[in-house]
Amino acid sequence: MAFNLSLDRRGFLKALAATAGAGALPGLARASEQAAGGQWQNWSGNQSARPRDLAYPATEDALKQLLAATSGTVRAFGGSHSFSGVVPTDDTLVSLEAMAGLRGRDGDVLHFGAGTRIAQAGAQAWGEGQSLINEPDINLQSLAGAIATSTHGTGLGLPSLSAQVDGLTLLDMAGRRHRLTAKDGELFDAARCSVGALGLVTEVSLRTEPAYRLEEHTWTLPLDEAMDFVEREKDSFRNIEFFAFPLGGTAIVKTMTPTDREDDNLAQDDSNDLLEMVSELAMRAGWLTSTLQKLVTFFVEENRRWGPAHKIYANRRTVRFNEMEYTVPAERGVDCLRQVCETIRERDINVFFPIEFRYVAADDTLLSMFSGRPGASISVHQYYKQDYRPLFEATEPVLRDCQGRPHWGKLHGLGAAELRALYPGFDDFLAIRRELDPDGRLLNDHLKRLFLENG
């Protein structure tokens, strides 16, 4: 989740100073991921591990030797932006950071090392006169991790990163190398969104488009008007999303459209310090949260910026949070969001962070949230210092009742039995998983709950 704010900073701070307690805030913490000294921690800090081995192989041969020499569970980590327990293990953690960068090109298909961050892939594609078909609004994830969890941007006609994969190289736990494309059928469909349960991906080939430029438009609306606008205009923009503030009754709307303008206007306020300040205040004085949500949107200035697509998609965010995301059928999206907002208001749950609403095209993978149907993704966030359980436990049943599928990298409470009911190809995926990893070496405690009946 990343929403950029073009704020009237002086007016906002003046209004905030009039709010009780605004001047008594502690120093601001800086966010970071950690993987040093045999320790690992994800971006938000809610997941951590002290693995016996922490490895950084630079080649497939080195990775193959590592797998042969280790015992116990093996998990990979990339940008450490998953909030669910997909990474932690006490045995072996592997980073593919050294296996990064553009490796080749076949027409519109670009081949990248699996450890390539999305930001690097977008920039290198631009250097080739190409752009990724779509990108998420945080671009620090590795490509292998992003496709493992079907990371996505927004746009009803645009697919997740998993569906942009033209081919990939997978090293299974027996050290066998699989170069997979569409001709490999269900094995390819499973590997494009596998939650890291089939093997370690070493190379990703992405379909791209000729380089394009985007103009981003950001403005505020009353929440009900924003819902009506997005539902009515979802087919009118290449990219469309909005950020709902249920307690404040307001929203920030963002659209992107292709542009031929060749001059760049990339100016963007760095409002992270203000967001951290307001998050701290809302946490300590919950009775002010609705006022703070209204204040933030009141001082957001309508803004337009434009430039190369990869520079417009992503935003810089250092204010940490924990996240739960469910994708519901696209036609049920806005109605489901209304129910989520009503639940938060009725239960008077203290949450400052907005709910992010996005559309994504259907795909034919076995386990992405968009398998077989276009989706509306509803992302619920809580400031990282606050207990997220009251918020998530109240809203998850609503999202499930709307036929929602959980994002694999976000927090949720589902296990194998519930997931089977959501995915027609679930048992096919489990059969492929057992074939490629019969000893379950890729299954940590979290994945055992997802993919084993007795997990």
Secondary structure, 3 states (H helix, E strand, C coil): CCCCCCECHHHHHHHHHCCCCCCCCCCCCCCCCEEECCEEECCCCCCEECCCEEECCCCHHHHHHHHHHCCCCEEEECCCCCCCCCCCCCCEEEECCCCCCEEEEECCEEEEECCCEHHHHHHHHHHCCEEECCCCCCCCCEHHHHHHCCCCCCECCCCCCHHHEEEEEEECCCCCEEEEEHHHCHHHHHHCCCCCCCCEEEEEEEEEEECCEEEEEEEEEEHHHHHHHHHHHCCCCCEEEEEEECCCCEEEEEEEEECCCCCCECCCCCCHHHHHHHHHHHHHCHHHHHHHHHHHHHCECCEEEEEEHHHHHCCCCCCCEEEEEEEEEHHHHHHHHHHHHHHHHHCCCCCCCCEEEEEECCECCCCCCCECCCEEEEEEEEECCCCCHHHHHHHHHHHHHCCCEECCCCCCCCCHHHHHHHCCCHHHHHHHHHHHCCCCCCCCHHHHHHHCCCC
